[in-house]
Amino acid sequence: MTFGDAFNDVLGGARRAPGRARRLTVTLSLVLHATALAIGVAYSFWQVDELPLPTVAVTLAGGAPPPPPPPPPPAARHHTQKTRTKPVETKPRPELTQPKEPAKEKPKPKEEEEDDDDGQEGGVAGGVKGGVVGGVVGAAGPKMLPPQIGRMQLLIDPNRDPYKVELPPPLARGGMAFFAVLRMCVSAEGAVTEVRILRGADPAIDPQIPTVLRRWKYRPYTIDGKPTPFCYMLRYEISAR
């Protein structure tokens, strides 16, 4: 063995000795610390029940009470003094007078009206207007029939000559139609006694209407089997057809 080998063995032994001691120290330290920790934990659990409970004093701080409501305002005083008003001068109203109605003209008596009419040719003085020629003085007038019934009493065709009113050539060329409103009166025997134009068709046509329509013939109109004169309203058409 050489000197160097011996020196290495000494160094190696010196190095191994501190390592073992260090491990022992660490192990012992860990054991001691664990033991102390266990003792501390056990002691703490043992001393929990013996600790006195803390006393807590709770004080409630309340706010200041609200102030009382203000008193109601005093009632308004009514003015007892009356305001003086000046009297209004009223002018007297004018008196109202009812206007006078104009004097009405008195209607003419029937006798005067009948006197104004020329009457029917061949009539009798004092007879009824529109009556039958040769009738009795003061006898009742003809019976008024509805237009359709009076037209049904016709015995002739009013659209054939000589019972038809012809239009003048100037009016016939235009192809126009004219209308007239007539009052036809018929005797008890069926002859036309009156043709009165209530509304004319045209000034060029109206003059020949009574002449032509007096040619018409009617069947007698009977009441209780007795022939009776009658009148009816006729709307008469005049055209070029």
C-alpha positions as CSV (number, residue, x, y, z in Angstrom):
1,M,0.0,0.0,0.0
2,T,1.3,3.2,-0.9
3,F,1.1,6.5,0.9
4,G,-1.4,7.8,-1.4
5,D,-3.8,4.9,-0.9
6,A,-3.6,5.3,2.8
7,F,-4.4,9.0,2.5
8,N,-7.4,8.3,0.4
9,D,-8.7,5.8,3.0
10,V,-8.4,8.4,5.7
11,L,-10.3,10.9,3.6
12,G,-13.0,8.4,2.8
13,G,-13.5,7.6,6.5
14,A,-13.6,11.2,7.4
15,R,-16.2,11.8,4.8
16,R,-18.4,8.8,5.8
17,A,-18.5,9.7,9.5
18,P,-20.2,13.1,9.0
19,G,-22.8,11.6,6.7
20,R,-24.1,9.1,9.3
21,A,-24.2,11.7,12.0
22,R,-26.2,14.0,9.8
23,R,-28.8,11.4,9.0
24,L,-29.2,10.6,12.7
25,T,-29.6,14.3,13.5
26,V,-32.3,14.8,10.9
27,T,-34.2,11.7,12.0
28,L,-34.1,12.7,15.6
29,S,-35.2,16.2,14.7
30,L,-38.2,14.9,12.8
31,V,-39.2,12.7,15.6
32,L,-39.0,15.5,18.1
33,H,-41.0,17.9,16.0
34,A,-43.7,15.3,15.3
35,T,-44.0,14.5,19.0
36,A,-44.3,18.2,19.9
37,L,-46.9,18.8,17.2
38,A,-49.0,15.9,18.4
39,I,-48.8,17.1,22.0
40,G,-49.8,20.6,20.9
41,V,-52.8,19.4,19.0
42,A,-54.0,17.2,21.8
43,Y,-53.5,20.0,24.3
44,S,-55.5,22.4,22.1
45,F,-58.5,20.0,21.9
46,W,-58.3,19.4,25.6
47,Q,-58.4,23.2,26.4
48,V,-61.4,24.0,24.1
49,D,-64.2,23.1,26.6
50,E,-62.5,25.1,29.3
51,L,-62.4,28.4,27.4
52,P,-65.0,30.9,28.8
53,L,-67.6,32.2,26.4
54,P,-67.1,35.8,25.4
55,T,-69.8,38.2,26.5
56,V,-71.1,40.3,23.7
57,A,-73.1,43.4,24.4
58,V,-75.4,44.5,21.6
59,T,-76.7,48.0,21.7
60,L,-79.3,49.1,19.2
61,A,-78.9,52.7,18.0
62,G,-82.3,54.1,17.0
63,G,-82.8,57.2,15.1
64,A,-84.3,60.3,16.5
65,P,-88.1,60.4,16.5
66,P,-89.7,62.4,13.6
67,P,-90.8,65.9,14.3
68,P,-94.6,66.5,14.8
69,P,-96.5,67.6,11.7
70,P,-97.0,71.3,11.3
71,P,-100.3,72.8,12.4
72,P,-103.0,73.3,9.6
73,P,-103.1,76.8,8.1
74,P,-105.8,79.1,9.5
75,A,-109.1,79.2,7.6
76,A,-109.4,82.1,5.2
77,R,-111.6,84.8,6.4
78,H,-114.6,85.6,4.4
79,H,-115.1,89.2,3.5
80,T,-118.3,90.3,5.0
81,Q,-118.3,93.6,3.3
82,K,-120.7,93.6,0.3
83,T,-119.5,95.2,-2.8
84,R,-121.9,98.0,-3.8
85,T,-123.0,97.8,-7.4
86,K,-124.3,100.8,-9.2
87,P,-127.9,100.3,-10.4
88,V,-128.2,99.9,-14.1
89,E,-130.5,102.2,-15.8
90,T,-133.0,100.1,-17.8
91,K,-134.7,101.8,-20.7
92,P,-138.4,101.0,-21.1
93,R,-139.0,98.5,-23.8
94,P,-141.1,99.7,-26.7
95,E,-144.5,98.2,-26.8
96,L,-145.0,95.5,-29.5
97,T,-148.0,95.8,-31.7
98,Q,-149.2,92.9,-33.7
99,P,-149.1,93.8,-37.4
100,K,-152.5,94.0,-39.0
101,E,-153.3,91.3,-41.6
102,P,-154.3,92.6,-45.0
103,A,-157.9,92.4,-45.7
104,K,-158.7,89.2,-47.5
105,E,-160.8,89.4,-50.6
106,K,-164.1,87.7,-50.2
107,P,-164.5,84.8,-52.6
108,K,-167.1,85.3,-55.2
109,P,-170.3,83.4,-54.7
110,K,-170.7,80.3,-56.8
111,E,-173.5,81.9,-58.7
112,E,-171.1,84.7,-59.9
113,E,-168.4,82.2,-60.8
114,E,-171.0,80.3,-62.8
115,D,-172.1,83.5,-64.5
116,D,-168.5,84.2,-65.6
117,D,-168.4,80.8,-67.4
118,D,-170.0,80.8,-70.8
119,G,-171.5,77.4,-70.0
120,Q,-172.1,74.5,-72.3
121,E,-173.7,75.1,-75.6
122,G,-177.3,73.9,-75.4
123,G,-177.3,73.9,-71.6
124,V,-180.1,75.1,-69.3
125,A,-179.8,78.1,-67.0
126,G,-179.2,77.0,-63.4
127,G,-177.8,73.6,-64.4
128,V,-174.7,72.1,-62.8
129,K,-171.4,72.9,-64.3
130,G,-170.2,70.0,-66.4
131,G,-173.7,68.4,-66.5
132,V,-175.4,66.7,-69.4
133,V,-177.0,68.8,-72.1
134,G,-180.8,68.7,-71.7
135,G,-180.6,67.6,-68.1
136,V,-182.9,68.6,-65.3
137,V,-182.4,72.0,-63.7
138,G,-180.5,71.6,-60.4
139,A,-179.7,67.9,-61.0
140,A,-176.6,66.4,-59.6
141,G,-173.4,66.5,-61.7
142,P,-171.7,63.5,-63.4
143,K,-170.0,60.9,-61.4
144,M,-166.1,61.1,-61.3
145,L,-164.5,57.8,-62.2
146,P,-160.9,56.6,-61.9
147,P,-158.9,57.1,-65.2
148,Q,-158.6,53.4,-65.9
149,I,-162.3,52.8,-65.6
150,G,-163.3,55.7,-67.7
151,R,-160.8,54.6,-70.4
152,M,-162.4,51.1,-70.4
153,Q,-165.8,52.6,-71.4
154,L,-164.4,53.6,-74.9
155,L,-166.1,52.0,-77.9
156,I,-163.7,53.3,-80.5
157,D,-159.9,53.0,-81.2
158,P,-158.4,56.4,-80.2
159,N,-155.3,55.6,-82.4
160,R,-157.3,55.6,-85.7
161,D,-158.7,58.4,-87.8
162,P,-160.8,60.4,-87.3
163,Y,-160.3,60.0,-83.5
164,K,-156.6,60.8,-83.5
165,V,-155.0,64.3,-83.1
166,E,-152.5,64.8,-85.9
167,L,-149.2,66.6,-85.3
168,P,-148.3,69.6,-87.5
169,P,-145.6,68.8,-90.1
170,P,-142.8,70.8,-88.3
171,L,-143.4,68.8,-85.1
172,A,-144.0,65.4,-86.8
173,R,-140.6,65.5,-88.5
174,G,-138.7,65.6,-85.1
175,G,-140.2,62.3,-84.0
176,M,-141.2,63.8,-80.7
177,A,-144.1,62.9,-78.4
178,F,-146.4,65.3,-76.6
179,F,-148.7,64.9,-73.6
180,A,-151.8,66.7,-72.5
181,V,-153.9,66.3,-69.3
182,L,-157.6,66.4,-70.0
183,R,-160.9,66.2,-68.2
184,M,-163.4,64.1,-70.2
185,C,-167.1,64.2,-69.5
186,V,-169.5,61.7,-71.1
187,S,-173.3,61.8,-71.1
188,A,-175.6,58.9,-70.0
189,E,-175.9,57.9,-73.7
190,G,-172.1,57.7,-74.2
191,A,-171.5,61.0,-76.1
192,V,-168.6,63.3,-75.1
193,T,-170.1,66.4,-73.5
194,E,-166.9,68.2,-72.4
195,V,-163.1,68.1,-73.2
196,R,-161.3,70.5,-70.8
197,I,-157.5,70.9,-71.2
198,L,-155.9,71.1,-67.8
199,R,-152.4,71.0,-69.1
200,G,-151.7,71.6,-72.7
201,A,-149.3,69.7,-74.9
202,D,-148.2,72.5,-77.3
203,P,-149.8,75.8,-78.5
204,A,-149.7,74.3,-82.1
205,I,-151.6,71.2,-81.0
206,D,-154.0,72.3,-78.2
207,P,-156.7,74.0,-80.4
208,Q,-157.6,70.7,-82.3
209,I,-157.7,68.5,-79.2
210,P,-161.3,69.3,-78.1
211,T,-162.6,69.1,-81.7
212,V,-161.1,65.6,-82.3
213,L,-161.9,64.1,-78.9
214,R,-165.5,65.1,-79.0
215,R,-165.9,62.4,-81.7
216,W,-165.1,59.7,-79.3
217,K,-168.0,57.2,-78.3
218,Y,-168.4,55.5,-75.0
219,R,-170.7,52.7,-73.7
220,P,-173.1,54.0,-71.1
221,Y,-172.0,53.7,-67.5
222,T,-174.7,52.3,-65.3
223,I,-175.3,52.4,-61.6
224,D,-177.9,50.0,-60.3
225,G,-178.9,49.4,-63.9
226,K,-179.4,53.1,-64.7
227,P,-177.2,54.9,-67.2
228,T,-175.3,57.7,-65.5
229,P,-173.1,60.5,-66.9
230,F,-169.5,60.4,-65.8
231,C,-166.2,62.3,-66.0
232,Y,-162.6,61.1,-65.7
233,M,-159.0,62.4,-66.0
234,L,-157.2,61.5,-69.2
235,R,-153.4,61.7,-70.0
236,Y,-153.4,61.9,-73.7
237,E,-150.3,61.2,-75.8
238,I,-149.8,62.8,-79.2
239,S,-147.1,61.5,-81.5
240,A,-146.4,60.8,-85.2
241,R,-146.9,57.1,-84.9
